């Protein structure tokens, strides 16, 4: 579909790439917004990429709205001749799945859930056709996830599973939102995974917790020295299951300042991925066939 451009007041331009999320739509948005950021154009004050759209804030006294529109439409036309490649980061996030804290929280809000007699993991495994929660966890952690946007609350990443659409994990949000969610919960709603950066209300299904801080204004962690927010759109995440003993060890490392994350640069090629997602993911994650 052609991109849809809509002005909001005098300072905003909203661009809808697609009505449905896909890696192709995400790459279009990232390619355009990265090119715009690299151009350093006077009058552009904010660039906000999202799942299948992006928004620009601009100063109309410096750049005319029609000039900005023409510039972005030119970028859109150029995409047809641009390879969909991205230099990004692969970030490994340890996860204690089926943890006691999200299970206890879920139990307090069962009247708001589709299945009051099951945990969130049991429910998600059943409606996605997995034999048990172990098989579900293996599927959840067995493929990488793209960070498609960061927001809603500070530092919270929305992540899109990098598998064929028919294999993507999908679960509805709670019937009514909870008033509590543990900090650093691994959540899921619709086709998106997230990590709750802070404790608070939420409606996503809860699968586990990570010991890794992903937002810290004090920037005490080594990987947060350049930014108080860990994730950036375009990052690739790998969830790594861990035991309770490993989780407790990592929490102690966070407390004494020695905790770190495995983060490495990678290049991602969308066309190569689409030809054989499973084989591409194995190479990306450094696994053998």
N, C-alpha and C positions, 0 to 999 in steps of 0.2 A: 504494500500500500504506500501511497505518497504520504510524506510527513504532514501533519496538521499543525499549523502555526496559529496561535491565539495570543493577542496582546491582553495584558491585565493592567489596567490603569495606565499611567504614563511611564512606568519604570520596569515593567516585567514583560517577558516574552516566553510563553509556554509552548513547548514543542512535543507533540504526541507522535511517537514513532510507530507504535502498534497498540491495539486494544488488548493484546495478550502478551505475556512475558515470553521471551525466547532468547537464546544466546545471540541469534542474528540481530534482534532488535537492540539488545544490550550493546553489542559491538558497534552498531551504527551510532548510538548515542555517545559511547565513549570515544569513538574516532572523531566525531564532530567537536565534542567539548574539549578534548585534549588539543586538537588543532587550534581551537579558539583560544585556549589558555596559552599555548605556545606563541601565538601571534602577538600577545601583549597589547591588544588594541585599547587605546584611550577611551574611557567612557564605560567599559565593561567592569562592573563592580563585584558581581558574584556569578558563579557558574555552578549549578547544582544538578548533577546527573542523577537519574533515578532508574527504576527497573526497566521501563520501556518508554521513557520520556526524559526530558531535561528542561530546566528553566534558567533563564538568563535575567539578571538584574542589570540595568544600564542607566546611565545618565543621559536623558534626551537632550540636554543642553550641549553635550559633547559629541554624541553620535546620534544621528537622526534615526527614528524607528524604522523607516523604510530602508535606510542604508544597512542597518543591522539585519533586517529580514533578507535583503538581497545577498548579503554576505553568507548567511547560514544556508540559504537555498543553493548557493554556489558550492558550498561544502557538501551538501547533499548530493548534487550532481556528480561531484568528483568521486564519491564513494564507489561508483560503479567500476572505476578503474583502480581502486585501492585494495591491496591485499589486506585481509582481516587478520593482522598479526598484532600482538601486544607484548611488550616487555613488562613483566609484573613480578609478584612475589608468591612463593608457596609457603604458607604458614601452617605449622602442625600444632593443633590444639588438643591437649590431653583432656579426656572426658571420663568422669566416673558416671557411667550409665546406671539407671535403676538405683539411684542413691536414696538414702533415707529422708532427706530434707524435701525434695520435690514430691516424693511419695506421701509424706506427712501433709504437705501443703495441699496436694491434690485431694487427699482424704477429707480435708476440712471444707472443700468446695464441691463435693460430689453431686449435690443437688443442682449444680450449674452445668453438669457434664452430660454428654450424650449417653454414657454408659455408667451409671452410678455403682455398678458392681465390679468394675475393672479399673486397673490403674491406667494412666495415660499411655504407657508403653504397651500394655496388653491390648488396649483398644486400638492403638495405631497398628500393631502387628496384625490383628485380626482383620481390620478393614482393608489392609493392603495385601492380604493373602499370604502372610508368612505363618509358618507353623508355630512359632513361639517367639518370645522376645529376644532370644539369642540370635535367631535368624534375622530378625528385624534389625538388631544392633549391627550385625555383620553387614547388612545392606546399607545402613545409614553411614557407617564408618568406612565402607569399602570403596566409595567413589569420592572424588573431590567435589568441592562446592565453590561456585563463583560468588564473590561479594558484589552484589548488583547495586547496592546503595547503603549509605550509613545515615542514620537519623532516627526520628521519632522521639527517642531520648538520646542524650549525649553518648556517642560511641557505639550505639547498637547497630550491628551489621545485619542486613537482609541477604540471605545466601540462596543460590539457585543450584540444584543438584545437576551435575554434569553427566547425565545419562540420557538415553532416548526417552521421549516424553511418556511413552506407555510404561516405563519402568520407574518413573519419578514417584517418590513418596509423597502422598497427599493426605492430609487430615484436616477436618474442619476445626475452627476455633471453638472454644467453650461456648455453650449456649448463652451464657452470661459471663462477662469478665470476672476474674478473681479480683479481690482487693489486695492480694499479696502474691508475690513471686520471689523466691530466693534470688539473691544477687548471683550472677554468672550462671544462671540456668540456661541450658540448651533447649530452645523451644521450637515449635513448628506449627504453622498455620497455613492452610492452602497448600501451595507448592513451595513455600519459603521456610527455610530454617532461620533461626536468629540466636543471638546470645544476649540475654538481658544484662546490660552493663551495670545496672544498679537494681536494688530491691524496690519493688513497687507493684502496682496493679498490672494485670496482663490477662490475655485470653488464649494465648498459644498453648498447645499441648506441651507437657514438660517431660523430657527424656533423660535428663541428667544434669550434672554441674561440672564446670571446669575450675581448676584452681588458679588459672591464669588471669590476672587483671587485664582488662582490655580498655579501660578508661581510668585515668588517674591524673587529676589536675596538678598533683605534686610531682608527677613524673619520676618516681623513685625507681622504677624498673628500667633496666638497661635498654630494653627495646622501645621504651616510651620517652627516651631523652629528646628526640626530635619533635615529638608530638604527644600530647596527652591522650590522643585517640589512636589506638593500634591500627584499625582497619581503614583501607582506602578502597573505593570502587575499583574493581578489576583484580583485587587480590584473590588468590585461590587458597582454599582452606582444606586441610585434611584433618578429620577428627580421629584421634588415637585413643581407643579404649584403655583405661587403666584400672588397677585394683584399688581398694580402699587404702591399703598400705602405701601405694604409690601416690595416691591423692593426698594423704596426710603428710607424706614426705615433701611433696611440692608446696603444700600450705606452709610448712615450716620454712622452706626456702624463700617463699614470698615474704614471710615475717622477718627473716634475717637479711634480706636483700640479695640473696644469691640466686634467685630463680631466673631462668631465662627460657626463651622459646626457640625452637628450631625454625629459622626463617632463611630461605635462600632464593636468589633470583632465578626466574624461569622465563622462557618465551613461550607464548601460546599462539597457535595458528588455528583459527576457526575452521578453515576449509579442511585441513588435515584431520582435525577432531571429528568433523561430521562424516568423513569417509569411514572411520572405524573407531567409535568412541571408546570402546573397551581397550583396544590395543593402544590407542593414544594415551589413555589414562594410566595404563601400566608404565609406559615410557615416562610420562610426566612425573609419576610418583617414584620412579626408580625401581620398579618391580620387574621381575622376569616373567615371561609368558608361561 
